[in-house]
Amino acid sequence: MFNPTFLRLNRTPILLALISVILYAVFAYDLVRTDYTKLLILYAALFALFYKLVTTYSGNFKLLVFFAILLRFVFLFATPTLSQDFYRFIWDGRMILEGMNPYLFTPQSLIEMGKFPIAQAQELYNGMGALNGSHYTNYPPIKQFIFAIAGLFAGKSIIGTAIGFRIFIIAADIGTLYFGKKLLERLKMPVHNIFWYILNPFIVIELTGSLHFEGIMIFFLILSLYLLHMDKWKTAAVIFALSVSVKLIPLLFLPLFFQFFTKNNKSSNTDDPILKRTELNFTKLLVFYSFIGFTILILFAPFYSSEFVNNYSKTVQLWFSTFEFNASLYYVAREVGYWVTGYNEIAIIGKYIPILTIVMLLLFTFFRQNTTLKHVIVSMLLAATLYYFISTTIHPWYLATLLILSVFTNYKFPLVWSLMVILSYLAYANTESTENLWIIALEYVVVYSVFAWEVLKKKTAKRQSFK
């Protein structure tokens, strides 16, 4: 029912939201990614409106929830403009519906042989581009199931399938909002922190707008952490496996649970001897890992073959040895390689990234306190951040994981990064889609400065607390 009193009391936030709706509509239906001036102006304006809404009206929780859902539905019928990946999503889903294993064929190989195994095969191949179409799919099974479900209901409609993807992603964001709020309550943190994620234009545009499935992975991850805090660790393990089966990045976090299980005595009988209690918790850790591993294997089983293992491992390896985009420390190492040898040494540098990642995770696992879920989440945030700092490829939507983890900490550098990362799209301002390294440097100078300031500030505060 129309309520003039409600409108009068909330006219300013409603006005800000309506302006956001208009700007999002322009972004969704009247923008091409090569128009970088328009892109930057729209994004900066949306970010300013978002920041004003969260900082000024965080106490009006229900109203901000309504805005978060409303702004997502602006994109419902839009074709993504910043990313072409959804064409490959549709291709994989239709392959499954035709009874074919999407992990065993590249779109390019089928097209070149004159085979068109799915409806609109040529159109989808043209849409995804030759780079995407020349590689085997690396999307885990839960994503594949969603591809197929959306394709089943949409039939031969490309936009209809995109709408199906979008409904899944919006539903996941609503789930993240719900369980994120509950987890913040359990951690005794301000519940409005969740809006730094859920209302952020970076999240709305990259997930709902561009149809990236990080949002679904994040929903399962937050639900798993919430269940873990409730000591429902077996169910949490299964849900964690679902998260991995959407995007592989949560695999990074598995070692960080070591101390949480082996040194956290919340659910143990404190009358037991220390050794017995430690052995009990170590057994829980192994069972936790076993549940995760077993669930992942079950989900991958329908696609299993020796060719699948070979193709999937090759595709994953490409992220370390071939692809380059929006990197930071890697670009420095690459320039050193050019200076020393005169060649791009990505194949050599890429081999060291997994090694550095493992060493970093071991240091976080054994030399950083991770006995509470708060500690674990901070370690997850820092570990993922350092991994991204050394990676060869950082697509903007990858940062969604950092942003949601930061909600449960006092770190704000992911929020700053979610603003600065829009600069990476300036690579598409030219026909060759080449990056301007000065622009990339600007992005990372800001991000690294905020990161260093926050880390040093917390170390200083910690030292002073011991005095």
N, C-alpha and C positions, 0 to 999 in steps of 0.2 A: 504494500500500500504506500502511496506517495506520502512522504513525511517532510513537510516544509521545515520543521524544527531541526530534523537531522541534517538537511541540506544547509541550513543557516549556520549550524554549529561546525560543519565540516566543509564549508565552501572552498577554503584554500587548498586542502589536500585533494579535494575532488577536482578542482581546477587544474592542479598540477598533473593529476592522473589523466585528465582529458587531453591536456597538451601532449602528454606522453603517448596517448593512444594515436593522436594525429601523426606525431613524428614516427612512431612504429609503423603506422600504415604507409607512410612515404617510404620508409626503409624496406618494407616487405614488398610493395607493389610498384615502386617507381624509383628503383635504384639499381644501377649496374656497378659491379665492384671496381671497374676501371675508372669510375667517376670519383676519384679519391678526395676531392675537395668536399663534395656533397657528403661522402661517407664520413669524413672526419667531423664535419659540422654537426651532422645528425647524431653521431655517437657521443660527441662532447656534450651536446645539449641534453641528451637522454641521461647521460651519467650525472650531470649537474642536477637534473630533476630527481633522479633516484636518490642521490646523496641528501638532498633537501627533505625528501619524504621520510627517509629512514632516521635522520638525525633529529628532525622536528616532530614527527608524529609516531615515533616508535611505541608510545603508550597506547595508541589506538590499534591494537593487534588485529582485530577482526576486519577493520577497514583496509589495512595493508594486505591482509590475506585476499580480500576481494579484488584489490588492485592487481595483485600478483597473478591471479587466475585470469582476470579480464585482459591484461596486457598480452598474455600468451595466446589467447584466442584471436587476437588481431591477425596473427600469422596463419590461421587455420587453412586458408585456401591459397596461400602463397607458394610459388615455386622458389626454392632456395636460390639466392643470387651470389652468395659468398663462397659456396662450395658445390662441387659436382659429385660428391661421393654418393649421394642418394640414388643416382642412376645405377651405380654398382650394387647398392642394397637391393634395388628392385630386380636387377639381373639375377643375383644370387637366390632371391626368394622364388622367382619364376623357375629357375633351374630345379629347385627342390620340388616344386609343384609338378614339374614334368618328370619327376623320378630320377633326376640326375644329381650326382654329387658335385656341389659347386667348388669343392676343394681340388678336384681332379682336372679341371679345364680352365684355361684363360679365355676370356672373351675374344681376344685378338686371334688366338689359334683357331677358334671355331669360325670366326668371320673370314679369315684368310683361306680356310678350306671350303668356303661357300656354304657353311652349315649355319642355319638360323634356328636353333633349338627352341627358342621361346618367342612369344609375340613381341613385335617391335624391337627385335634384336639389334638391327642396324641403328635405330634411333637411340636406344639405350647405350650402345657402344660409342656413338658419336657424342652423347651427352657426358659420359664418364671420362672421355679423353683417352688417347693412346697410352699415356703413362700408366693410368689405373688399369686399363684393359689388357696391358701386356703382362701383368703379374697375377699370380695365383692369389685367391682371396685369403685374407688373414683374420677374418672376422670370426670370433668364437661362436659356439653353438647356440647360446641363448639369443644372440643377435640374429643368427640364421633362422631360428624358429619364428622370431618376430617378423623378419622379412617375408617368410612364407605365409604367416597368418594374415598380414596386411594385404599381401598379393591375392590370397584366397578370396577375401571379401571385396577387393577392388576390381578384380578381373583384369581387363586389359587397359585400365585407366591409369596412366602414370601419375596424374595429380591425385587421383583417388587413393593410390597406394601411398603417396606422400602424406596425405591426410591421415591415413591409418598409422603410419610411423609417428606422426605428430601427436595423435591421441595417446599412444603409448608413452611418449616422452612427457607430455603434460601430466598424465596420471602419475608417472614416476616422480615428477617434481612436487606434486601435491603430497605424495607419500613421504618424500624427503622433508617437506615442510612439517608434516605431522610428527614423524618420528624424530626429526631434528629438534623440534621444540621440546619433546618429551626427554630427549637425551640432555639437552641444555638444563632442563629442570632437575634432572638427576645429578648432574655435575655442579648444580648450584651456580649456574651462570645466567646472565640476562637472556631471556627468551627472544628478545628482539634481535639478537645477533643473527638469527636465521635469515633475516631480511637482507643482510649483506650478501647473501647468496641468492635467495629466491627472487628478489626484486632487481638484482644487478642486471643492467642491460646486456652485459657480456654473456650472462647465462641465458637470458631470454632470446637473444639473437643467435648465439652459437648452437644452442640445444634445440629450442622450439623452432627457431627460424631456419637454421641450416641443417637440422635433422641429424645432429651428432648424438650418439647413444651414451655419452658419458653420464647423462642424467639418470639413465636406468642403472648403470653400474654403480653410481653414487647412491641411489636409493637402496640397493641391496647392501652396500657397504655401511651406510648409516644404520639401517635396520639391524645388521649384524653386530655393530658396536653397541647399539642399544640393548640387544638381547644379551650380549656379553656382560654388560654392566648389571644386568638383572640376574647374572650367574646362570643363564640358560645357554651354556657354552656349546652344547651339542647342536642345538638348533642354530645357534650363531655360526657354527662351522659350516653347516649346509648352506645357509644364506650367503656366507662369505664366498663359498664356491660358486654360487650363482653370480655374484659380482665379478669374479674372475672370468666366468664364462660369458660375460658381456664384453669386458675389456681386460687385458692381461695385467694391467698396471698394479692391481692389488697384490699380485704375487710378491712384489717388492717388500710388502709389509709383514710377510709371514715370520721372518726371524725376530721381529720386534716384539712378538708375544712371549718370547722365552722367559723373561723375568716375570712377566705378568702372571704366568702360570706357576713357575717354580719358586718364586719368592713372595707371591701374594697369598696370604694365609686367611683371607676373608672368609672362605667357606670351609676351612680346615678346623679340626678339633685342636684347640690350643693346648690341650693336656697331653697330646701325643709328643713323643720325642722329636727333636728337630729333624733328625735323619729320616725318620719314618714319614714325617709330614712332607719333606722335600721329595722323597721317592713317590709319594702319592700324587703330588702336584706335577711331577715330571711325567708320570703315567697319563695324567689328564692332558698334558701338552701333546704327547704322542697321539692320543686318541683324537684330539682336536685337529691335528694335522692330518690324521688318517681319514677322518670324516670329510675334510676338504678335498683331499686327493681322490678319494673314492667317488665323491659326487662329481668331480670334474671328469673323471674317466667315464662315468656313466653317461654324462651329457655329450661327450665326444664320441662315444661308442658307435652311434648310428652312422657316423661319417668315416669310421676307421678303415684304413687300408695301408699297405706299405707305401703306396704312392702318396697318400695323404700326409704321412709323417715326413716324407722327403720334401714335398711341395710346401708344407706349412713351415718347416724349419728354414727352408731357403727364403721364404717371404719374410719371416721374422728377422733373418740375418740382414736383409736389405736395409733395415732401419739403422743398422750400425755401420754398414760398409758402402752404401750407395746414396741414400737420400740425404739432402741438405736443405734446411729451411729454418730461418729465424733462430739460429744457434748463437751461443755466446763464447764460452771458453773454447769450444771446438773450432770456431772461426779463427781464434788467435793461434791455436795449434796448427791449423791449416796454413795460415800465412807463414808461420815458421817453417813448415814443410816446403812451401813454395820457395822460400829464401834459401833453404839448404839444398834442395834437390831440383827445384824448378818444376816440380809436378805436384798435383793434388794427391796427398797421401792419405785420403780418407780410408782406403782399404787397410792401411797399417794402423792409423789412429783409431779406427773403429774397433779393432781387435782389443784395444786396451780399455775401452769404455765398460764392457761387462766386468773386467777384472777390477777396475776402480770401483764399480758399483758394489761388487761383492765385498771388497775390503771396507768400504764405507758402511755397508749394512752390518758387518761384523763388529765394527767399532761402535755403532749405535746400539747393537744388541748387548754387548758385554761391558761397555765402558760408560753407558749412559743409564741413568735410573729410569726403569720402565715398569715399576711395580704397580702403578695404578693406571686406569684407563686414560686419565688426563695426560700422564707421562707418555703413554703409548701414542696417543694422538699427536702430541707435540713432536715425538720422534718420527712418526709417519710423515708429518708435514715437512720437517727438516730433511729427512732422507729423500723424499720425492723431489724436493726443491733442488738439492745438490745433484740428484740424478739428471734433472732437467737442465741444470747449469752446464753439465758436461756432454749432453746429448747432441747429436748431429742434426736432429729435426725436432722443432717445437712448433707444432701447429697451434693456433690460438686456443682451440677447444680443449687441449690437454690441460690447461690451467684450471679447469673446473674442479679437478681433484684437489689442487692446492687451496682453492677458494673455500670449498666446503670444509676441509680440515681446519682452516684458519678460524672458522666460526666458533670452534670449540677451544680456541687458544686466545692469547692476547696479541698475536702477531697480525699485522695489517699489511705487510708487504705484498701478499697475494692480491689484496684489493687494489693496490697501486698498480700491480702488474696487469690486472684485468682492465685497467684504463689504458695503460701504455701499449698493450699488445695489439691494439688496432693499427698501430704503425706498420706492423708486418704486412698488412694488406696492400701497402703502397707498392709492393713488388709487382702487383698486377696493373700498375698504372702505365706500364709499357708493354708493347706487343711481345717482347721476349720473356716477360715475367721474371726479370732479373732483379735481385735485391740491391738496394742502395745501402752499403755497409755503414755509411754515416748515420742513416736513419735507425738501423739496427743498433748501432752504438749508442745513440740517444736513448732508445728504449732501455737498454741494459745498464747504462750509467745511472738512470733514475732507479731502476729496480734494485741493482746491487747496492746503491747508496742507502736506500730505505732498509734493505735487508741487513746490511752491516750495522746501521744505526740501531736497529731493534735488537739484534743479537748482542751487541756491545752494551746497550742499555740494560738488558736483562742480566748480563754477567756482572755488571757494576752493582745492580740492585741486589744480586745474590751475595756478592762479597760483603756488602754493607750490612746485610741481615745477619752475618756471622760475627760482626764486630761487637 
